[in-house]
Amino acid sequence: MTLRYGCVGAGGIARAKHIKGYQNIPDVEFVAVCDENEKFAKEVADKYGFNTYYTDYRDMLEKEKLDFISVCTPNFLHYPVTVLALEKSIHVHCEKPIALNAKEAQQMVDAKNRAGKILMVGLNNRFTNHAWFVKQYADEGLFGEIYHVRCGWKRVRGIPGKGGWFTNKAMSGGGPLIDLGVHFMDLVMYFMGYPNPVSVTGATYSKFSENKCVNSSGWGMTGDDNGIMDVEDMAVGFVRLDNGATLDLEFSWASNIEKDENFYEIRGTKGGAIYCHGELKIITEQISTLVEINPNLNFENPIDEFSHFIDCIKTGKEPIAKPEESVKLMQIIDGIYLSSESKKEIYFQEEII
Ligand SMILES: NC(=O)c1ccc[n+]([C@@H]2O[C@H](COP(=O)([O-])OP(=O)(O)OC[C@H]3O[C@@H](n4cnc5c(N)ncnc54)[C@H](O)[C@@H]3O)[C@@H](O)[C@H]2O)c1
């Protein structure tokens, strides 16, 4: 069965990830690509062998009989493009974050349920060796009870494109919390089986929007000096979950710290895990002695994101990165923004959705 593929958005992630990912899969026909920037649409159509290109996604979804699409647009378009595609019975592989907020995310889940199609979120970190290993380790009960998790992604300097869509709240939904935060908050929630958030307290800061320093690779503030930056450059938060566990988080695009770092930590009664920049360590007890395990993760990713999505379409099985889980992730993000604004702890049942 040949599946007719369309890609909405022909920018960075479309080229680096989705189009390359689907090129390696047999039975996928590259039918159409759409970008509002005609030059990008044409360039990508020519380079990657799409039959045609569009500058309006509504035309593309109307005219081409597509089986599935990638949504690789700025965040504010994830919701309208996905819902329209699902209404036309098209499966959707949507980039992260699923949407601007939990309300939109829930409506995307509702549209998916009405259509009976697959909606998967492009949370690519779930498909890595370390995440696969830690998830199996957690599911086997080898951490014991996971009672606390920490995660973060901190940059010395690295605000993406001031004046572009990333720094414009209406288009992005927020700064590093929604951009980087979804990756590692998603992982630690996934390892625990996605408990529901009970309450959140958080704070966001915007201190570097005029900063001119660059990091050691020469990366700092790129883009238009006079452009809009109405999102945070750092967010911190503390979340209580209904399994009794807690989550501590910190995400920043710019900070006066020694080096960039991305990490998660799991604290369990039988073992813990520390992941930092590609290195994973498990700490556990054997014969009443603490031991450190360094898993050899030097093997191919066990599951490929793109083959997995095609498999879900063909077999009807649920995807690994389920949109229902991303609704909870967005509730946490909404809660942190609301808590920062109101300077109060947010209780989900009372204040959100
Ligand atoms: N999974 C990851 O690690 C990862 C990494 C980077 C970006 N992303 C996500 O991918 C998405 C795109 O990010 P990017 O870095 O590729 O951004 P980008 O700006 O490079 O690309 C976005 C493209 O969408 C196009 N576009 C804008 N409005 C459009 C419209 N109405 N119709 C069609 N095309 C339109 C733009 O012209 C641009 O070419 C974002 O949601 C981002 O969060 C994910």
The ligand as an ORCA input file, in Angstrom:
! r2SCAN-3c Opt
* xyz 0 1
  N      11.844     18.102     17.351
  C      12.806     19.005     17.394
  O      13.877     18.779     17.927
  C      12.554     20.354     16.777
  C      13.647     21.165     16.422
  C      13.375     22.391     15.821
  C      12.068     22.787     15.604
  N      11.028     21.985     15.976
  C       9.631     22.403     15.770
  O       9.344     22.412     14.373
  C       8.462     23.484     14.052
  C       9.117     24.340     12.966
  O      10.351     24.827     13.460
  P      11.551     25.205     12.466
  O      12.757     25.335     13.290
  O      11.543     24.284     11.291
  O      11.059     26.660     12.011
  P      11.379     27.367     10.642
  O      11.028     28.797     10.852
  O      12.733     26.997     10.162
  O      10.331     26.705      9.620
  C       8.959     26.958      9.661
  C       8.471     27.072      8.221
  O       7.042     27.223      8.233
  C       6.714     28.131      7.187
  N       5.386     28.690      7.405
  C       5.018     29.728      8.194
  N       3.690     29.960      8.072
  C       3.210     29.046      7.182
  C       1.926     28.757      6.646
  N       0.848     29.490      6.969
  N       1.803     27.746      5.760
  C       2.885     27.018      5.397
  N       4.144     27.237      5.883
  C       4.294     28.232      6.762
  C       7.820     29.168      7.231
  O       7.896     29.910      6.022
  C       9.042     28.301      7.488
  O       9.662     27.892      6.291
  C       8.203     24.225     15.355
  O       6.997     23.808     15.890
  C       9.366     23.825     16.258
  O       9.039     23.820     17.635
  C      11.257     20.787     16.533
*
